Amino acid sequence: MAIQVTYRRTSRLSMRIVKNGDVHVSAPIGMPREKVITFIEEHKDWINEARKKTYERQKQRAEFFNKLPLTTRAQADEALKRLKALVDPMMEKHAKEMGVKPSIVYYKPTISRWGQCNVKDRSICISAYVLLLPKWCVEHVVVHELCHLLEPSHNARFHALMDKYFPRWREARKETHRICRMNDDEDK
């Protein structure tokens, strides 16, 4: 287990366990090293428990994403065929309804994001792993990325657009998180 201590402008000590199980400690600038070490020692039980939970979540994530094998060319081709059949009609329907047109829609096996919109070139990338989600959650991803063509940030206007074009977006986001246990870090 690695422990990384970072001194920054903060008023208190804090720590978190990251995906690989390492401990990241944030300490106020100027705080004596002994005080930081004492803090870590006092929280050993919490660290051990949090690392176990993090390991379990990572294991669950791997099991989830492994449900869609993409290691062979045939598997990737089959996934692309299914993606196009699922996503393309949604994209066309909602783009027309919203009055937007992406320059290109492409698919990649990304596990860090379900979708991504490049507002400069107006391209949209959808993760191949949306195939593991219910259809209505996939539709949420599609509408979310199309909304970025109208509003690049996640501000109040963006949320209003999501409310207008996909009213169940909050429910879909919650369901997506529940399905794949996307919450990766645990904070103390």
HELIX and SHEET records of a PDB file:
HELIX    1   1 ARG A   33  GLU A   42  1                                  10    
HELIX    2   2 LYS A   44  PHE A   65  1                                  22    
HELIX    3   3 ARG A   73  MET A   98  1                                  26    
HELIX    4   4 ALA A  128  LEU A  132  5                                   5    
HELIX    5   5 LYS A  135  LEU A  150  1                                  16    
HELIX    6   6 ALA A  156  TYR A  165  1                                  10    
HELIX    7   7 TRP A  169  CYS A  180  1                                  12    
SHEET    1   A 4 ILE A   3  ARG A   8  0                                        
SHEET    2   A 4 VAL A  23  PRO A  28  1                                        
SHEET    3   A 4 SER A  14  ILE A  17 -1                                        
SHEET    4   A 4 GLU A 186  ASP A 187 -1                                        
SHEET    1   B 3 ILE A 104  LYS A 108  0                                        
SHEET    2   B 3 SER A 123  SER A 127  1                                        
SHEET    3   B 3 GLY A 115  ASN A 118 -1                                        
END                                                                             
